[in-house]
Amino acid sequence: MIMPIHPDLRPLYPPDWRALAARIKFERAGGRCEWCGREHGATVLVIAGGGGLDPETGEWFDDRGQSLGWCRPSDWPMGRLVKTILTCAHLDQNPAHNDPAHLAALCPRCHWRHDRRQHLQSAYRNRRKPWAVKDLFDGLISKD
């Protein structure tokens, strides 16, 4: 599975992006998230708040991927099983910077946390789109 690239950003990526991303994820990082150590292809039980459990080992981890110890399967909380697929993240948020020093192999949780501010800004812009024409004529919509 490959992280989709927005069509507007595609020209910023090199032609060999897939090969470069694979080198970062599997040669440099050894198939593990470079921030929390989660293994590519691992299935984890994700619970509310971002923590989770590795069902194969019974090891708990917090929302930052730090180990919290082990527990019996009978003590597992409700959650959902998620397969980890490593992605290649631009650490400086600039898709034109494709030097390996600007890239990291991250699990989806760490990648999302790294891009959180950007995701929130995009969500804000997308929520405001329906009012764009009205804003041209009336100014910003008041929150009163």
Contacts in CASP RR format, 6 or more apart in sequence:
PFRMAT RR
TARGET T0000
AUTHOR 0000-0000-0000
METHOD contacts of the structure
MODEL  1
MIMPIHPDLRPLYPPDWRALAARIKFERAGGRCEWCGREHGATVLVIAGG
GGLDPETGEWFDDRGQSLGWCRPSDWPMGRLVKTILTCAHLDQNPAHNDP
AHLAALCPRCHWRHDRRQHLQSAYRNRRKPWAVKDLFDGLISKD
1 85 0 8 1.000
2 18 0 8 1.000
2 21 0 8 1.000
3 87 0 8 1.000
3 88 0 8 1.000
5 13 0 8 1.000
5 17 0 8 1.000
5 95 0 8 1.000
9 95 0 8 1.000
12 95 0 8 1.000
12 96 0 8 1.000
13 95 0 8 1.000
13 98 0 8 1.000
14 20 0 8 1.000
14 98 0 8 1.000
17 98 0 8 1.000
20 88 0 8 1.000
20 98 0 8 1.000
20 100 0 8 1.000
20 103 0 8 1.000
21 87 0 8 1.000
21 88 0 8 1.000
21 103 0 8 1.000
23 100 0 8 1.000
24 88 0 8 1.000
24 100 0 8 1.000
24 103 0 8 1.000
24 104 0 8 1.000
24 105 0 8 1.000
25 31 0 8 1.000
25 40 0 8 1.000
25 86 0 8 1.000
25 87 0 8 1.000
25 88 0 8 1.000
25 105 0 8 1.000
26 40 0 8 1.000
26 105 0 8 1.000
28 100 0 8 1.000
28 105 0 8 1.000
29 86 0 8 1.000
29 104 0 8 1.000
29 105 0 8 1.000
30 105 0 8 1.000
31 39 0 8 1.000
31 40 0 8 1.000
31 86 0 8 1.000
31 105 0 8 1.000
32 38 0 8 1.000
32 39 0 8 1.000
32 40 0 8 1.000
32 86 0 8 1.000
32 105 0 8 1.000
33 39 0 8 1.000
33 84 0 8 1.000
33 86 0 8 1.000
33 105 0 8 1.000
33 106 0 8 1.000
33 107 0 8 1.000
33 110 0 8 1.000
34 104 0 8 1.000
34 105 0 8 1.000
34 106 0 8 1.000
35 65 0 8 1.000
35 104 0 8 1.000
35 106 0 8 1.000
35 107 0 8 1.000
35 110 0 8 1.000
36 61 0 8 1.000
36 64 0 8 1.000
36 65 0 8 1.000
36 66 0 8 1.000
36 107 0 8 1.000
36 109 0 8 1.000
36 110 0 8 1.000
37 65 0 8 1.000
37 107 0 8 1.000
38 44 0 8 1.000
38 65 0 8 1.000
38 84 0 8 1.000
38 107 0 8 1.000
38 109 0 8 1.000
38 110 0 8 1.000
39 84 0 8 1.000
40 84 0 8 1.000
40 85 0 8 1.000
40 86 0 8 1.000
41 83 0 8 1.000
41 84 0 8 1.000
41 85 0 8 1.000
42 54 0 8 1.000
42 56 0 8 1.000
42 83 0 8 1.000
42 84 0 8 1.000
43 55 0 8 1.000
43 56 0 8 1.000
43 81 0 8 1.000
43 82 0 8 1.000
43 83 0 8 1.000
43 84 0 8 1.000
44 52 0 8 1.000
44 53 0 8 1.000
44 54 0 8 1.000
44 55 0 8 1.000
44 81 0 8 1.000
44 82 0 8 1.000
44 84 0 8 1.000
45 52 0 8 1.000
45 53 0 8 1.000
45 54 0 8 1.000
45 55 0 8 1.000
45 76 0 8 1.000
45 79 0 8 1.000
45 80 0 8 1.000
45 81 0 8 1.000
45 82 0 8 1.000
46 52 0 8 1.000
46 79 0 8 1.000
46 80 0 8 1.000
46 81 0 8 1.000
46 82 0 8 1.000
46 109 0 8 1.000
47 53 0 8 1.000
47 77 0 8 1.000
47 78 0 8 1.000
47 79 0 8 1.000
48 79 0 8 1.000
49 63 0 8 1.000
50 62 0 8 1.000
50 63 0 8 1.000
50 109 0 8 1.000
51 60 0 8 1.000
51 61 0 8 1.000
51 62 0 8 1.000
51 63 0 8 1.000
51 65 0 8 1.000
52 60 0 8 1.000
52 61 0 8 1.000
53 59 0 8 1.000
53 60 0 8 1.000
53 61 0 8 1.000
53 71 0 8 1.000
53 76 0 8 1.000
54 61 0 8 1.000
55 73 0 8 1.000
55 76 0 8 1.000
55 81 0 8 1.000
57 70 0 8 1.000
58 70 0 8 1.000
58 71 0 8 1.000
58 73 0 8 1.000
59 67 0 8 1.000
59 68 0 8 1.000
59 69 0 8 1.000
59 70 0 8 1.000
60 67 0 8 1.000
60 68 0 8 1.000
60 69 0 8 1.000
60 70 0 8 1.000
60 71 0 8 1.000
61 67 0 8 1.000
61 68 0 8 1.000
62 68 0 8 1.000
63 109 0 8 1.000
65 109 0 8 1.000
82 108 0 8 1.000
84 107 0 8 1.000
84 108 0 8 1.000
85 107 0 8 1.000
85 108 0 8 1.000
86 105 0 8 1.000
86 106 0 8 1.000
86 107 0 8 1.000
87 105 0 8 1.000
87 106 0 8 1.000
87 107 0 8 1.000
87 108 0 8 1.000
87 111 0 8 1.000
88 103 0 8 1.000
88 104 0 8 1.000
88 105 0 8 1.000
88 106 0 8 1.000
89 103 0 8 1.000
89 104 0 8 1.000
89 105 0 8 1.000
89 106 0 8 1.000
89 110 0 8 1.000
89 111 0 8 1.000
89 114 0 8 1.000
89 115 0 8 1.000
90 97 0 8 1.000
90 98 0 8 1.000
90 102 0 8 1.000
90 103 0 8 1.000
91 102 0 8 1.000
91 103 0 8 1.000
91 104 0 8 1.000
91 114 0 8 1.000
92 102 0 8 1.000
93 115 0 8 1.000
93 118 0 8 1.000
94 102 0 8 1.000
106 114 0 8 1.000
112 119 0 8 1.000
128 135 0 8 1.000
131 141 0 8 1.000
134 141 0 8 1.000
135 141 0 8 1.000
END
